[in-house]
Amino acid sequence: VLRDDFRQPPGDVVVAAGEPAVLECVPPRGHPEPSVSWKKDGTPLSDKDERLTIRGGKLMLASTRKSDAGIYVCVATNVVGERDSEPAELVVF
């Protein structure tokens, strides 16, 4: 089972360059419990980037750069399938 509605979709975030940014996402209820990953501008994010941390549903950027600005989508996945959240925009000034 994987419900359609995210318990908390990510919201738009505005930060100054060099500041940390946090995008929060609480995935839909599902069985088994869905895992959360993130996409930026349609491309899956890798946690190999040392500035990125994905913990629970949170995406944390340690020190934002102009290049981090874009549209982020939270992706909930389990054996049943995958759901994308509404998009959220990260603005870096």
HUPE-V575185 format. One record per pair of residues at least 12 apart in sequence whose C-alpha atoms are under 7 Angstrom apart, sorted by the first residue. I is the first residue (numbers start at 1). GAP is how many residues later the second one is. D is the distance in Angstrom with one decimal. If there is no record, write none. Layout:
i: (I/I)
gap: (GAP/GAP)
d: (D/D)
This chain:
i: (1/1/1/2/2/2/2/2/3/3/3/4/4/5/6/6/6/6/7/7/7/8/8/8/9/9/9/9/10/10/10/10/11/11/12/12/12/13/13/13/14/14/14/15/15/15/16/16/17/17/17/17/17/18/18/18/19/19/20/20/20/20/21/21/21/21/22/22/22/22/23/23/23/24/24/24/25/25/25/26/27/32/33/34/34/34/35/35/35/36/36/36/36/36/37/37/37/38/38/38/38/39/39/39/40/40/40/40/41/41/41/51/65/66/69/69/69/70/70/70/71/71/71/71/72/72/72/73/73/73/73)
gap: (29/30/79/26/27/28/29/78/25/26/27/24/79/23/20/21/22/79/19/20/21/17/18/19/16/17/76/77/13/14/15/78/12/77/76/77/78/76/77/78/76/77/78/76/77/78/76/77/47/48/49/75/76/45/46/47/44/45/41/42/43/44/39/40/41/43/36/37/38/39/35/36/37/33/34/35/32/33/49/31/49/46/45/42/43/44/41/42/43/21/38/39/40/41/37/38/39/34/35/36/37/33/34/35/30/31/32/33/29/30/31/12/27/26/21/22/23/19/20/21/16/17/18/19/15/16/17/12/13/14/15)
d: (5.1/5.1/6.2/6.8/6.3/4.3/6.6/6.5/5.5/5.8/6.1/6.4/6.9/5.4/6.2/4.8/4.3/6.6/5.2/5.8/5.5/5.3/4.6/6.8/5.1/6.4/5.8/6.4/5.8/5.2/5.0/5.8/7.0/5.2/4.8/4.7/5.9/6.3/4.9/6.2/5.9/4.7/6.0/6.3/5.1/6.5/5.4/4.9/5.2/5.2/6.4/5.6/5.8/4.6/4.9/6.3/5.2/5.7/5.5/4.7/4.9/5.9/5.8/5.1/6.9/6.7/6.6/5.7/4.6/6.4/5.7/5.1/6.5/5.9/4.5/6.4/4.8/5.9/6.5/5.6/5.8/6.4/6.9/5.5/5.0/4.7/5.6/5.3/6.4/5.8/6.8/5.5/4.7/6.4/6.1/5.1/6.6/6.9/5.7/4.7/5.6/5.6/5.2/6.5/6.5/5.6/4.5/6.5/6.2/5.1/6.3/6.7/6.9/5.5/5.0/5.1/5.5/5.7/5.4/6.9/6.2/5.6/4.5/6.3/5.6/5.2/6.1/5.7/6.5/4.9/6.4)
